[in-house]
Amino acid sequence: ALVMSSRSLRGLDRLRASARGLAAGNYDERVVRPAEPELADFADDINHLAATLAQTEQRRAAIIGDVAHEMRTPLTTL
């Protein structure tokens, strides 16, 4: 039981570290799938979350750039 729990805990530690990285804004970081099926599914979910957050950040940056451009034109005219 000790060996099994320590193997599971190593996988959980990697998943926790990745989740902390996502919270810090490191959206390019991906989790390696552990051998345990339950943890592998969880790793897939974290990787999907990271990809979605990265896309959202790209869209946010593009919108800010577009808004800044649109605001510059009328301000320049004034």
Secondary structure, DSSP 8 states (H G I E B T S, - for coil): -HHHHHHHHHHHHHHHHHHHHHHTT-TT------SSHHHHHHHHHHHHHHHHHHHHHHHHHHHHHHHHHHHHHHHHH-
